[in-house]
Amino acid sequence: MQTTAFYSRRKAGHAAKRSWPADRKAELVLEGLRGHRPIVELCREAGISTTLYYQWRQECLDSWRAGFTHAEADSRELEERVRQLEVENASLEMRLRVFQDVALAD
């Protein structure tokens, strides 16, 4: 029964969905970006369409771009936090000196 359902689905123009692990997608995209051989050849060997390859490539590039953007934002947040801590540290050092002066005066 399952074979018939599969066949009729295929016959109706619906290709069976194949799940690709993210690591394998990234490997194929990186191999294509290296440019050592044509994308058509790479896709034929992997058993995917060039359209799917370019879709994965765009997803990877978008993801990498977002990663860089987040890294820049994280860096700015860390720099601001360091500035805040430096101000707080200076204030605490001043309070310590005042406390020490008061304690020594008694």
Protein Blocks (a to p, Z undefined) as FASTA:
>chain_A
ZZmmmmmmmmnopacdddddfklmmmmmmmmmnopacfklmmmmnopafklmmmmmmmmm
mmmmmmmmmmmmmmmmmmmmmmmmmmmmmmmmmmmmmmmmmmmmZZ
